[in-house]
Amino acid sequence: MFNQGGLSLEQAPPISVVLRFFITASAFGVLLGLYLMGDFKNSVVIHILAVGIMASFMLGALFQMLPVIAGVAIKAPIKKALVAHILLVIGLITQILAFNNYSLFTVHYSLISAILLGSGLLHASTLMLKEIIKIKDHSSSSKGMLFALASFLIAIVLGIYLLLTLGGYNSGTLFMEIKEAHYSFAIFGWITLLIISISFQVIEMFYITPKYPKWISKYLTVAIFTLLILKTIALLASLSSNIIDIFLATLFIIYAGVTIHRLYKRKRPTSDATVWFWRLGMGLLTVSMSIVLIDNITTLHENMKFISQVTFIGFALSIVFAMVYKIVPFLVWFHLSNQGYMEAPMMFDVIHPKKAKIHFRIHIAMLITFVSSTLLESKLLFLLASLLVTISFGWLLYHLIFAVKKYNYTQKHTKKIEW
């Protein structure tokens, strides 16, 4: 088998485990773009983004990366991933129905959504967390993944509480405070911590860069998770958390700057769309957190806060796209080669780098149009930006399906060597 750069590919799960989540995330992305073109509700948009898109992408990536990067063996990954996937999809659809008041039984939809979505996400997060806790000697990546999964678990529990409150099943004590803590753990803990943790391994490995400074790789994830705990305590105690937000934003800006510097110092400075996505993502994170930093010192206009949200979403999606375009072609080639198919397609034949570059331009156009629609307060530009969301995820969805077809075709129509 393969072993490269500290990775343990012997334990990699079947390719269907990963692609199922990636295709679902892309499909929800297309749905999001279409939904934004009509009369939409912010709560629905947030949860399609956070659960349908980001959680799907990240759970798929974790099922692949935990065994490979952290050496965590997830038993029966196909069955466990399928359970999480089904509950996530049905639970999110039920949640969308509840938020949109499509039924007289909206209260029951809230309960059903809490049960299904909560069960699916808890199932996935706890099985991963349980395995990663067993690691005796953590790397910077596995330790960060531990904190990211712990943040995800906290966000899920708080989210279930909020859903039950909206359905009228509890009194909703400290609802707004718990809502902010829920968002903080989901956005800064789950999403950002996971990206940071993965970057400690993949930036150096994929792009042949210098290692991150030890003070970053060793202490950053611990500091962020600790600050999130302190912020939650402050919120529940009705204390101001502004100073904590300032520290968090500062840490993210420092991380982004260091990552951009790592990429600048890479030893193979070839043109690669995934590098563009990483650089763009770090730039967007810097812009987003700079706005957060300033807003906690002096109050900014609501439009600037919206731009901060758009640029943060752009950051997260940029990194996700970079990872997908690296992971999927490699997995198709790796699994087919490992099965003995000598005519396994090369990675360029699965998703050509030019396709990723086109997607990068679509992604840039989408972000510029969203920001412009905010600054100019243009409904027409907002509709155009929404259309670009649909095109962006539709482009990715098409190429993921093409990769699946290429994989299946090779298995059915080419010769296999028995080892």
TORZABA-919863 format. One line per 10 residues: number of its first residue (from 0); for each residue x, y negated, z of N, C-alpha, C. Coordinates in steps of 0.02 Angstrom, whole numbers, plus 50000, padded with zeros to 5 digits. Atoms other than C-alpha are relative to their C-alpha. Layout:
// TORZABA-919863
NUM = X/Y/Z/X/Y/Z/X/Y/Z; ...
//
This chain:
// TORZABA-919863
0 = 50042/50060/50000/50000/50000/50000/50043/49938/50000; 49965/50063/50005/50045/49817/50005/50012/49971/50069; 49988/50039/49939/50126/49716/50142/50043/49942/49979; 49964/50059/50026/50179/49538/50107/49991/49943/50049; 50004/50061/49961/50222/49387/50210/49966/50007/50067; 50032/49990/49935/50163/49462/50374/49928/50022/49994; 50069/49979/50010/49999/49519/50297/49996/50076/50000; 50011/49928/49999/49929/49693/50324/49941/50017/49954; 50053/49989/50049/49831/49734/50165/49970/50070/50004; 50027/49932/49994/49806/49917/50213/49930/50000/50030
10 = 50064/50002/49966/49657/49866/50319/49948/49956/49967; 50047/50044/50035/49573/49754/50190/49934/50036/49988; 50066/49968/50009/49384/49789/50180/49984/50007/49926; 50022/49995/50070/49295/49840/50018/49983/49931/49972; 50010/50066/50031/49278/49695/49895/49928/49976/50005; 50071/50019/49996/49087/49699/49907/49985/49961/50063; 50011/50034/49936/49097/49640/50088/50011/49925/49992; 49982/50070/50008/49179/49477/50037/49957/49966/49948; 50035/50032/50055/49094/49442/49871/49926/49990/50014; 50071/50008/49982/48920/49468/49943/49988/49932/50034
20 = 50007/50064/49965/48944/49318/50058/50016/49941/49955; 49980/50055/50044/49032/49211/49927/49945/49984/49949; 50053/50010/50049/48894/49237/49798/49939/49969/50033; 50057/50028/49964/48759/49201/49927/50011/49927/50016; 49984/50070/49985/48846/49040/49980/49993/49957/49938; 50005/50039/50062/48857/48982/49799/49927/49992/49979; 50071/50004/50017/48673/49022/49770/49965/49949/50045; 50029/50051/49955/48625/48919/49924/50024/49930/49980; 49976/50064/50024/48734/48780/49853/49959/49974/49942; 50044/50019/50056/48632/48779/49693/49932/49978/50027
30 = 50064/50017/49968/48474/48778/49800/50003/49932/50033; 49992/50064/49966/48541/48631/49900/49996/49942/49950; 50001/50053/50050/48571/48527/49744/49930/49987/49974; 50069/50006/50025/48395/48561/49680/49955/49969/50054; 50040/50026/49945/48321/48524/49852/50011/49925/50009; 49984/50071/49991/48410/48356/49862/49967/49955/49947; 50032/50040/50053/48325/48301/49700/49928/49982/50016; 50069/50015/49981/48154/48302/49785/49997/49965/50066; 50008/50029/49932/48085/48242/49951/50029/50050/50050; 49965/49952/49957/48206/48322/50072/50000/49977/50073
40 = 49993/50014/49929/48226/48332/50260/50072/50012/50020; 49930/49996/49980/48396/48302/50339/50016/50065/50036; 49989/49938/49962/48376/48452/50455/50009/50060/49954; 49995/49945/50048/48352/48568/50307/50067/49996/49963; 49936/50010/50035/48501/48494/50213/50058/50023/50043; 49946/49983/49953/48613/48512/50366/50008/50075/50007; 49995/49929/49987/48569/48694/50393/50012/50042/49937; 49979/49966/50062/48581/48746/50210/50075/49993/49993; 49928/50012/50004/48754/48668/50214/50038/50042/50052; 49962/49970/49945/48808/48735/50383/49994/50076/50002
50 = 50012/49928/49995/48730/48908/50377/50002/50035/49932; 50004/49968/50065/48686/48950/50198/50066/49998/49961; 49938/50008/50039/48848/48883/50124/50062/50014/50042; 49937/49995/49964/48986/48860/50253/50006/50066/50040; 49996/49938/49960/48943/49007/50369/50007/50060/49954; 49994/49943/50046/48921/49123/50219/50071/50005/49972; 49931/50000/50025/49089/49072/50143/50048/50023/50055; 49951/49988/49948/49178/49081/50310/49995/50070/50029; 50007/49931/49976/49105/49246/50368/50030/50049/49949; 49969/49958/50051/49153/49323/50201/50075/49998/50003
60 = 49927/50008/49995/49328/49253/50218/50027/50035/50062; 49977/49968/49938/49342/49316/50398/49999/50076/49996; 50000/49927/50009/49289/49493/50354/50062/50023/49962; 49939/49985/50037/49437/49488/50234/50063/49984/50040; 49938/50026/49971/49563/49389/50336/50015/50028/50069; 49985/49973/49934/49543/49461/50510/50040/50065/49996; 49957/49940/50006/49607/49633/50457/50067/49985/49969; 49939/50013/50038/49737/49558/50340/50049/49956/50039; 49957/50048/49966/49805/49410/50440/50011/50019/50073; 49995/49987/49927/49767/49462/50620/50010/50074/50016
70 = 49992/49929/49988/49778/49651/50597/49942/50030/50039; 50059/49977/49964/49603/49671/50671/49962/50050/49957; 50036/49949/50038/49519/49832/50615/49925/49997/50017; 50072/50001/49992/49331/49808/50591/49973/50065/49972; 50025/49935/50022/49252/49981/50585/49933/49992/49963; 50061/50001/50041/49114/50014/50457/49983/49929/49976; 50011/50070/50019/49133/49840/50380/49942/49990/49952; 50055/50008/50049/49008/49871/50238/49933/49995/50037; 50064/49998/49963/48866/49914/50358/49992/49937/50043; 50004/50057/49954/48907/49776/50483/49992/49934/49962
80 = 50006/50061/50041/48928/49643/50349/49931/49995/49969; 50066/49999/50031/48765/49696/50266/49946/49978/50050; 50049/50020/49948/48667/49679/50429/50003/49925/50012; 49992/50073/49989/48738/49505/50460/49974/49961/49941; 50020/50035/50061/48706/49454/50280/49925/49997/49993; 50073/49998/50007/48524/49510/50275/49966/49956/50051; 50030/50041/49948/48482/49429/50441/50013/49926/49989; 49983/50070/50014/48571/49268/50391/49955/49972/49946; 50039/50024/50057/48479/49252/50225/49926/49993/50019; 50071/50003/49983/48305/49295/50290/49988/49949/50055
90 = 50007/50048/49945/48332/49193/50449/50003/49929/49976; 49994/50068/50025/48387/49039/50354/49939/49980/49958; 50060/50014/50040/48241/49050/50231/49941/49985/50047; 50053/50012/49951/48123/49063/50380/50008/49933/50034; 49987/50065/49969/48207/48913/50460/49982/49942/49954; 50018/50051/50049/48186/48811/50301/49924/49991/49997; 50073/50003/50000/48000/48854/50300/49975/49965/50063; 50021/50032/49937/47985/48802/50482/50012/49925/49999; 49983/50071/50003/48073/48635/50455/49956/49962/49950; 50040/50033/50052/47967/48598/50301/49925/50003/50014
100 = 50071/49995/49981/47801/48638/50389/49958/50030/49944; 50037/49969/50054/47747/48753/50249/49945/50047/50024; 50051/49954/49975/47631/48850/50363/49967/49973/50062; 50033/50018/49938/47504/48827/50500/50035/50035/50059; 49967/49961/49948/47613/48950/50596/50074/49980/50007; 49932/50026/49996/47767/48838/50600/50034/50019/50066; 49973/49983/49935/47789/48873/50785/50028/50071/49999; 49978/49931/50003/47802/49058/50749/50060/50007/49954; 49941/50000/50044/47923/49024/50606/50063/49982/50039; 49943/50020/49959/48037/48937/50731/50025/50058/50042
110 = 49981/49943/49959/48034/49089/50843/50032/50055/49957; 49973/49949/50044/48061/49210/50699/50069/49981/49975; 49935/50024/50023/48203/49103/50633/50053/50007/50054; 49953/49995/49945/48285/49096/50804/50022/50073/50011; 49984/49929/49990/48275/49286/50818/50043/50027/49944; 49965/49972/50058/48332/49329/50641/50069/49967/49990; 49937/50036/50012/48463/49194/50615/50048/50009/50059; 49959/49991/49940/48524/49205/50794/50031/50070/50003; 49976/49931/49997/48538/49395/50785/50055/50012/49948; 49950/49990/50053/48632/49392/50619/50066/49967/50016
120 = 49938/50037/49986/48757/49259/50670/50034/50026/50064; 49970/49972/49939/48780/49330/50846/50032/50068/49986; 49973/49934/50019/48806/49503/50771/50069/49992/49969; 49936/50009/50035/48944/49441/50656/50053/49970/50046; 49950/50035/49959/49029/49324/50780/50025/50043/50058; 49979/49960/49942/49029/49443/50928/50042/50060/49980; 49960/49942/50020/49095/49593/50832/50071/49978/49981; 49933/50026/50017/49239/49486/50766/50037/49977/50063; 49970/50027/49939/49270/49400/50933/50023/50057/50045; 49983/49943/49958/49270/49566/51025/50065/50033/49978
130 = 49939/49968/50026/49407/49634/50911/50061/49954/50007; 49943/50046/49999/49515/49478/50906/50024/49987/50071; 49980/50008/49929/49515/49463/51097/50050/50055/50020; 49957/49943/49982/49603/49633/51102/50073/49990/49980; 49931/50012/50023/49758/49563/51015/50043/49978/50059; 49957/50015/49943/49900/49560/51141/50049/49943/49985; 49950/50050/50019/50024/49452/51046/49973/49959/49942; 50033/50041/50051/49932/49314/50953/50049/49959/49959; 49966/50049/50043/50002/49221/50804/49961/49935/50006; 50035/50064/49999/49955/49038/50782/49933/50006/49963
140 = 50062/49991/50038/49824/49093/50654/49948/50039/50039; 50049/49959/49964/49743/49230/50758/49974/49965/50062; 50022/50038/49941/49739/49119/50913/49949/49947/49980; 50047/50051/50025/49654/48981/50812/49934/50031/49980; 50061/49965/50019/49530/49106/50742/49959/50018/50062; 50034/49985/49937/49489/49158/50920/49961/49939/50025; 50034/50061/49979/49447/48978/50966/49944/49980/49952; 50052/50016/50050/49350/48954/50803/49939/50044/50010; 50056/49954/49989/49244/49108/50836/49965/49986/50066; 50031/50019/49936/49216/49056/51017/49957/49938/49991
150 = 50039/50061/50015/49158/48886/50953/49936/50018/49962; 50058/49978/50040/49043/48973/50828/49948/50032/50046; 50045/49966/49954/48969/49080/50966/49962/49949/50043; 50032/50053/49960/48935/48926/51074/49950/49962/49958; 50045/50037/50045/48859/48834/50925/49936/50040/49986; 50058/49957/50013/48744/48983/50890/49953/50000/50059; 50042/49998/49939/48682/48995/51070/49963/49934/50009; 50032/50066/49994/48649/48807/51076/49948/49990/49945; 50047/50006/50055/48564/48817/50906/49936/50039/50013; 50060/49961/49982/48446/48954/50967/49958/49961/50050
160 = 50036/50041/49951/48400/48844/51115/49962/49943/49966; 50032/50056/50035/48363/48698/50998/49941/50024/49958; 50055/49973/50040/48256/48806/50882/49940/50018/50044; 50055/49982/49954/48155/48873/51029/49967/49938/50028; 50029/50063/49977/48132/48695/51092/49953/49970/49948; 50041/50028/50054/48067/48637/50923/49936/50041/49990; 50059/49958/50005/47947/48785/50924/49954/49995/50061; 50041/50008/49941/47881/48734/51095/50007/50056/50051; 49992/49943/49956/47950/48885/51186/50038/49983/50064; 49971/50022/49937/48045/48785/51318/49993/49924/50005
170 = 50013/50071/49986/48043/48611/51394/50048/49953/49962; 49953/50042/50039/48193/48548/51294/50041/49953/50043; 49959/50041/49956/48292/48482/51442/50068/49984/49967; 49937/50024/50030/48442/48379/51382/50005/50017/49926; 50003/49980/50070/48388/48411/51202/50052/49964/49957; 49955/50039/50043/48488/48269/51122/50073/50014/50017; 49931/49986/49979/48644/48306/51224/50023/50069/49973; 49985/49933/50025/48637/48491/51178/50006/50000/49924; 49997/50006/50073/48604/48445/50996/50069/49973/49978; 49934/50027/50018/48764/48340/50991/50055/50050/50013
180 = 49950/49949/49985/48863/48478/51075/49998/50056/49947; 50010/49949/50052/48791/48602/50949/50036/49979/49936; 49968/50025/50061/48848/48494/50803/50076/49997/50008; 49927/50006/49988/49020/48464/50882/50035/50067/49995; 49969/49934/50003/49058/48648/50907/49995/50030/49930; 50008/49973/50068/48990/48692/50734/50048/49967/49951; 49961/50038/50049/49082/48554/50640/50074/50000/50018; 49929/50007/49981/49243/48524/50738/50030/50064/50026; 49975/49937/49973/49257/48694/50821/50001/50055/49948; 50006/49945/50047/49194/48824/50699/50032/49984/49932
190 = 49977/50014/50068/49225/48743/50529/50073/49977/49999; 49933/50030/50005/49379/48636/50560/50053/50043/50033; 49950/49956/49968/49467/48751/50683/50017/50060/49957; 49987/49942/50043/49446/48897/50564/50044/49981/49941; 49959/50023/50056/49517/48798/50418/50072/49988/50023; 49933/50012/49973/49664/48742/50526/50037/50066/50012; 49970/49935/49984/49696/48921/50584/50023/50037/49938; 49983/49966/50062/49694/48992/50409/50058/49965/49965; 49947/50038/50034/49806/48853/50345/50069/50016/50027; 49936/49982/49971/49944/48902/50466/50033/50059/49964
200 = 49974/49942/50035/49961/49064/50368/50004/49989/49925; 50004/49999/50073/49906/49028/50190/50039/49943/49966; 49963/50055/50031/49989/48859/50158/50072/50021/49987; 49930/49977/50008/50162/48932/50187/50004/50058/49951; 49997/49939/50040/50121/49098/50101/49984/49986/49926; 50023/50011/50069/50026/49038/49946/50043/49949/49963; 49968/50056/50034/50123/48880/49911/50074/49992/50016; 49929/50000/49984/50297/48920/49980/50022/49933/50029; 49985/50063/49968/50305/48772/50097/50040/50011/50064; 49970/49994/49933/50404/48737/50256/49945/50016/50051
210 = 50048/49984/49948/50321/48800/50414/49974/49937/50034; 50026/50055/49960/50209/48688/50517/50045/49990/50061; 49962/50011/49938/50299/48606/50664/49971/50042/50057; 50023/49954/49948/50289/48719/50816/49948/49967/50046; 50047/50034/49955/50198/48587/50920/49930/49996/49969; 50065/49999/50034/50060/48587/50788/49970/50071/50002; 50027/49932/50005/50042/48775/50762/49986/50031/50068; 50009/49969/49934/50057/48817/50947/49946/49966/50042; 50043/50036/49952/49954/48681/51032/49938/49967/49970; 50055/50039/50028/49834/48600/50908/49932/50032/50011
220 = 50066/49967/49993/49694/48729/50912/49978/50002/50073; 50016/50000/49928/49703/48742/51102/49975/49931/50021; 50019/50068/49982/49693/48553/51118/49930/49982/49975; 50066/50016/50030/49543/48538/51001/49944/50036/50038; 50052/49962/49964/49445/48677/51088/49990/49972/50070; 50005/50028/49933/49484/48603/51259/49961/49934/49999; 50035/50064/50007/49424/48431/51202/49925/50010/49987; 50071/49986/50013/49261/48507/51138/49964/50022/50064; 50029/49980/49936/49230/48588/51307/49990/49939/50044; 50005/50061/49959/49266/48422/51395/49944/49955/49974
230 = 50053/50042/50029/49150/48331/51274/49931/50027/50021; 50064/49969/49981/49009/48454/51312/49984/49985/50073; 50009/50015/49928/49034/48430/51500/49979/49927/50009; 50016/50071/49996/49030/48241/51476/49928/49987/49977; 50068/50009/50026/48870/48251/51373/49948/50024/50051; 50048/49972/49952/48781/48362/51500/49998/49960/50065; 49998/50042/49940/48836/48245/51639/49980/49928/49985; 50022/50067/50023/48770/48094/51540/50056/49948/50004; 49942/50045/50002/48945/48020/51527/50019/49986/49927; 49979/50018/50067/49020/47933/51376/50055/50048/49976
240 = 49949/49955/50028/49120/48048/51261/50041/49965/49946; 49965/50038/50052/49192/47909/51152/50075/50013/49999; 49928/49991/49997/49370/47931/51213/50020/50069/49974; 49986/49932/50024/49361/48118/51176/49994/50002/49924; 50008/50003/50073/49297/48082/50999/50061/49966/49968; 49941/50035/50026/49444/47963/50975/50060/50048/49998; 49945/49952/49998/49568/48098/51029/49991/50053/49945; 50014/49949/50051/49484/48228/50915/50016/49973/49930; 49989/50030/50066/49485/48112/50764/50075/49990/49987; 49928/50011/50007/49668/48068/50796/50037/50065/49985
250 = 49968/49935/50011/49719/48252/50805/49987/50025/49929; 50016/49978/50067/49629/48290/50642/50039/49960/49947; 49961/50042/50046/49714/48143/50555/50073/50022/49998; 49931/49977/49996/49884/48202/50616/50008/50066/49962; 49997/49935/50034/49848/48379/50556/49997/49991/49924; 50007/50012/50072/49793/48316/50384/50065/49972/49971; 49938/50030/50023/49950/48210/50367/50056/50051/49996; 49948/49948/50000/50064/48355/50414/49989/50050/49944; 50015/49951/50054/49975/48472/50292/50016/49971/49931; 49983/50033/50063/49991/48347/50149/50076/50000/49990
260 = 49927/50001/50003/50176/48333/50190/50027/50070/49984; 49979/49931/50016/50194/48525/50189/49991/50013/49925; 50015/49988/50071/50113/48531/50016/50048/49961/49955; 49952/50041/50038/50227/48392/49954/50068/50034/49997; 49934/49969/49994/50378/48494/50010/50001/50071/49971; 50002/49931/50024/50324/48656/49925/50055/50013/49948; 49942/49982/50041/50460/48750/49831/49982/50018/49928; 50023/49986/50068/50354/48791/49678/49950/49947/49978; 50045/50057/50015/50284/48623/49621/49966/50006/49932; 50037/49990/50062/50179/48696/49479/49930/49971/50006
270 = 50068/50026/50001/50011/48627/49427/49951/50055/50019; 50046/49949/49974/49879/48722/49524/49939/49965/50030; 50061/50033/49976/49698/48671/49553/49988/50011/50075; 50011/49988/49928/49697/48752/49725/50042/49952/50043; 49960/50051/49964/49837/48634/49779/49963/49933/49998; 50039/50061/50006/49731/48490/49713/49944/49999/50051; 50056/49995/49952/49585/48552/49818/50025/49989/50071; 49973/50009/49932/49694/48562/49974/50019/49927/50013; 49981/50070/49991/49766/48388/49948/49939/49956/50007; 50062/50039/49997/49594/48316/49914/49966/50010/50067
280 = 50033/49985/49936/49524/48404/50067/50033/49964/50058; 49964/50035/49946/49659/48333/50181/49990/49925/49996; 50012/50072/50008/49635/48159/50108/49930/49982/50023; 50069/50013/49979/49447/48170/50136/49992/50006/50075; 50002/49993/49927/49472/48231/50314/50028/49938/50033; 49970/50061/49974/49584/48081/50345/49952/49941/49997; 50049/50055/50009/49453/47960/50276/49943/50008/50050; 50057/49987/49956/49312/48042/50374/50017/49985/50073; 49981/50009/49930/49405/48044/50540/50022/49928/50015; 49983/50071/49991/49470/47866/50514/49937/49959/50013
290 = 50063/50034/49989/49290/47807/50502/49973/50016/50069; 50021/49980/49932/49246/47907/50659/50040/49962/50052; 49956/50035/49953/49395/47829/50747/49980/49927/50008; 50019/50071/49998/49346/47651/50701/49931/49991/50030; 50069/50005/49975/49162/47683/50740/49997/50008/50076; 49999/49992/49928/49208/47734/50917/50033/49941/50035; 49969/50061/49972/49303/47571/50941/49954/49940/49989; 50047/50053/50016/49182/47454/50854/49946/50028/49954; 50057/49970/50037/49009/47495/50784/50002/49981/49926; 49999/50009/50072/49006/47518/50595/49929/50003/49972
300 = 50064/49996/50035/48864/47501/50470/49982/50074/49988; 50023/49932/50010/48758/47658/50446/50026/50031/49935; 49974/49975/50064/48819/47672/50266/50070/50030/50008; 49933/49975/49989/48997/47696/50328/49997/50068/50037; 50008/49936/49965/48939/47834/50445/49979/50055/49951; 50020/49952/50050/48855/47920/50298/50059/50020/49956; 49940/49986/50040/49016/47905/50197/50047/50047/50039; 49960/49956/49958/49107/47986/50344/49974/50072/49995; 50031/49934/50005/48984/48132/50335/50013/50031/49931; 49988/49975/50068/49001/48148/50145/50072/50022/49991
310 = 49929/49984/50008/49191/48146/50152/50019/50062/50042; 49986/49940/49961/49192/48276/50291/49974/50062/49964; 50027/49944/50039/49078/48390/50190/50045/50014/49940; 49954/49992/50056/49192/48358/50041/50065/50035/50020; 49941/49967/49973/49342/48409/50147/49989/50075/50008; 50014/49929/49987/49262/48573/50202/49991/50039/49936; 50012/49966/50064/49203/48618/50027/50063/50005/49959; 49937/49999/50038/49371/48573/49950/50043/50059/50022; 49958/49945/49975/49461/48697/50062/49968/50068/49984; 50035/49938/50017/49328/48831/50035/50011/50018/49926
320 = 49989/49987/50071/49343/48812/49846/50072/50022/49986; 49929/49981/50008/49533/48821/49857/50010/50073/50019; 49992/49932/49976/49521/48983/49956/49966/50050/49954; 50037/49954/50044/49390/49063/49842/50039/50013/49936; 49964/49992/50063/49493/49031/49686/50067/50036/50010; 49941/49960/49985/49644/49110/49772/49981/50072/50017; 50018/49934/49973/49555/49256/49856/49969/50046/49948; 50040/49956/50043/49434/49322/49724/50042/50032/49944; 49959/49967/50052/49555/49349/49577/50048/50051/50028; 49953/49953/49969/49680/49430/49694/49965/50064/50022
330 = 50036/49941/49975/49550/49546/49772/49979/50047/49943; 50020/49958/50057/49485/49606/49603/50060/50039/49974; 49939/49966/50023/49662/49644/49544/50025/50051/50051; 49973/49957/49947/49717/49718/49711/49960/50065/50007; 50041/49940/49989/49570/49837/49735/50002/50047/49940; 49998/49958/50060/49570/49899/49555/50068/50034/49992; 49933/49971/50005/49759/49924/49554/50010/50054/50052; 49992/49953/49945/49752/50013/49721/49959/50063/49988; 50041/49942/50016/49617/50129/49653/50029/50041/49942; 49967/49963/50053/49732/50180/49510/49981/49979/49930
340 = 50018/50024/50067/49661/50079/49365/50058/49961/49971; 49941/50031/50029/49814/50040/49260/49982/49940/49956; 50022/50056/50041/49712/49922/49151/49963/49947/50041; 50031/50051/49957/49658/49817/49299/50016/49931/49973; 49988/50067/50027/49637/49637/49241/50049/49961/50044; 49956/50044/49962/49771/49514/49290/49957/49945/50032; 50039/50050/49963/49717/49376/49409/49975/49944/49954; 50020/50053/50046/49713/49247/49268/49940/50022/49957; 50056/49975/50041/49590/49360/49175/49935/50003/50040; 50061/49997/49958/49469/49365/49323/49968/49930/50002
350 = 50022/50071/50003/49452/49176/49346/50061/49960/49978; 49943/50036/50027/49568/49075/49236/50011/49935/50038; 49986/50062/49964/49656/48929/49324/49967/49938/49969; 50032/50057/50032/49582/48810/49194/49928/49991/50024; 50069/50004/49975/49408/48853/49260/49999/49966/50068; 49995/50033/49934/49462/48800/49435/50013/49925/49992; 49986/50071/50012/49529/48636/49365/49937/49963/49978; 50063/50031/50020/49362/48600/49281/49955/49991/50061; 50040/50005/49939/49275/48636/49447/50025/49943/50044; 49972/50055/49960/49393/48516/49534/49974/49933/49975
360 = 50024/50064/50028/49341/48376/49416/49926/49990/50014; 50072/50005/49983/49156/48415/49443/49992/49980/50073; 50001/50014/49928/49187/48412/49631/50017/49927/50015; 49980/50070/49993/49276/48244/49621/49944/49954/49978; 50054/50041/50026/49136/48172/49515/49941/49999/50048; 50055/49995/49952/49007/48233/49640/50012/49955/50061; 49984/50040/49941/49096/48151/49787/49998/49925/49985; 50000/50071/50019/49124/47986/49697/49929/49974/49990; 50069/50020/50013/48942/47981/49644/49961/49994/50065; 50034/50005/49936/48879/48015/49820/50021/49937/50037
370 = 49976/50061/49965/48989/47878/49894/49974/49938/49965; 50025/50057/50038/48939/47758/49755/49926/49988/50011; 50072/50006/49989/48755/47795/49781/49985/49968/50068; 50008/50030/49933/48776/47746/49964/50019/49926/50000; 49977/50070/50001/48875/47586/49934/49954/49956/49959; 50044/50040/50044/48759/47529/49794/49926/50010/50015; 50069/49984/49981/48603/47601/49876/49958/50016/49938; 50031/49982/50064/48558/47680/49709/49968/50069/50004; 50036/49937/50001/48425/47816/49702/50021/50041/49938; 49980/49967/50062/48477/47856/49523/50067/50036/50008
380 = 49934/49969/49989/48658/47888/49573/49995/50058/50049; 50010/49945/49953/48598/47996/49718/49973/50061/49964; 50027/49944/50040/48497/48103/49596/50054/50031/49957; 49944/49975/50040/48650/48116/49484/50048/50041/50043; 49956/49964/49954/48756/48168/49633/49970/50068/50018; 50034/49937/49984/48626/48300/49678/50004/50049/49942; 49992/49957/50059/48631/48366/49500/50071/50028/49996; 49930/49977/50001/48821/48376/49513/50012/50054/50054; 49996/49947/49950/48800/48479/49673/49978/50066/49969; 50026/49940/50033/48696/48603/49574/50049/50027/49948
390 = 49951/49980/50051/48822/48605/49431/50062/50030/50032; 49939/49977/49966/48969/48626/49551/49992/50071/50025; 50010/49932/49973/48898/48777/49640/49978/50049/49946; 50018/49957/50056/48822/48845/49480/50061/50024/49962; 49937/49983/50033/48995/48841/49401/50036/50055/50039; 49966/49950/49959/49069/48937/49547/49961/50066/49999; 50042/49939/49999/48922/49060/49552/50010/50040/49936; 49990/49967/50064/48943/49098/49367/50066/50039/49999; 49934/49967/50004/49128/49139/49386/50008/50055/50052; 50000/49945/49952/49100/49244/49542/49963/50061/49971
400 = 50037/49945/50032/48969/49347/49449/50042/50031/49943; 49956/49975/50053/49091/49360/49302/50054/50045/50030; 49949/49959/49966/49223/49427/49424/49972/50068/50020; 50032/49937/49982/49101/49558/49487/49990/50044/49939; 50010/49962/50062/49059/49610/49309/50066/50028/49973; 49934/49978/50022/49243/49620/49265/50023/50060/50042; 49982/49946/49954/49272/49731/49418/49961/50063/49982; 50042/49942/50015/49125/49846/49377/50017/50030/49931; 49983/49976/50068/49172/49856/49192/50064/50041/50001; 49936/49965/49995/49350/49908/49234/49990/50069/50031
410 = 50013/49935/49967/49286/50046/49349/49964/50049/49953; 50042/49957/50042/49164/50113/49219/50034/50019/49934; 49977/49991/50069/49262/50097/49057/50075/50007/49991; 49927/49991/50007/49448/50115/49094/50023/50062/50037; 49975/49938/49971/49554/50264/49142/50030/49987/50069; 49976/50004/49932/49599/50296/49321/50053/50054/50012; 49947/49952/49984/49760/50378/49378/49990/50026/50071; 50009/49971/49934/49737/50498/49523/50069/50007/50033; 49935/49998/49966/49877/50477/49650/50011/50067/50033
//
